């Protein structure tokens, strides 16, 4: 009896897509678009509490941890601040009660300059203030990673995030030191050096519980 083997023929990318980048940039673009389509399909409410960010947010088991139907996950994997900037208007369309933002680590890993990162974050905050002034904004720190060569850069970015929060009179939540061990993320909190295990999400939850009341 032959083994059950499935052969999948890889379809060529559209002619305008460089085949050398189809496995990352092409898929990244359309995966983000597909997830965004799902989020945009569902109507929001002014009582919503939004978590907005990248894969760290996307993987946060918010429904199970908080058991609160008002809490909505609007994280999308692979998102940079450029991507978050592009979809902020849809996220705040229904003027949510609160929004928790975590952004920046993918900018660092993708070589996006600090000036661009903070111009984008500043824009996101300004859009929320202008179009949904009743929304309480919470700016969360970038988290540590296993690559210790990035640690000082992350600390520098977090200091700028804190200053940006102060300038805009919003809350900055510094989760970074709670996940740090020596000069990188505590190995027991991650399975790949970036993404989080349950223990880390429990610490994240305890860092924000008081702001959800």
C-alpha positions, 0 to 999 in steps of 0.5 A: 500500500502506498503512503498517503502523500499529497503533492502540492504544485506551487502556483507562480506569483502574479507577473508584477510580483518578484518570484524571489520574494514571494515566500515572504513579502507576497505572502505577508501582504496577503495574509495581513489583508486576509486577516484585516478583511475578517476584522473589518467584517464585524461591527464594533461598539463604543464599549469595545476594548481593542488590543492593536498590534502584531503577532504578540497581540494576535497570539494573546489569548484574550477571550480565555484570559479575560472572559469579556466580550468587550475585549477584541483582538486586532493584532495581525502577525508580521505587522510593522508600524506602517501596517498599523498606520494603514488600518487604524481608521478601521480599528477606531471606526466605532469609537472604542472605549479603550485601545491598547497598542503594542508596536515596534519590534517588527520595525526593528527586525525589518530595518525600519528607521526609528524616525519612521517608527515613531512618526507612524506611532505619533500618527496613530495616536493623533488619529485616535485623538482626532477621530475617537476622542473618547477612547482611552489610549494605552501605549505598551512597551516593546518586549525583550527578545532572545537576541541580546544585541537588540536589548539596548535598542529596545530600551531606547525605543521604550524610553521614546515611547514613554516620552511620547505617551507623556507628551500625549497625556496617555498611559505608558505600560512598561512590561519590558522589565518583567520579562527580562532575564539578565540581558534578554527575554527570560528563556522560560517565557518564549519558545522561539526567542520572540513569541511568548509562552503562556507564562509571559502572557500571564505576566502581561495580563497582570500588568494591564488588569487595573486598566481594564476596569 
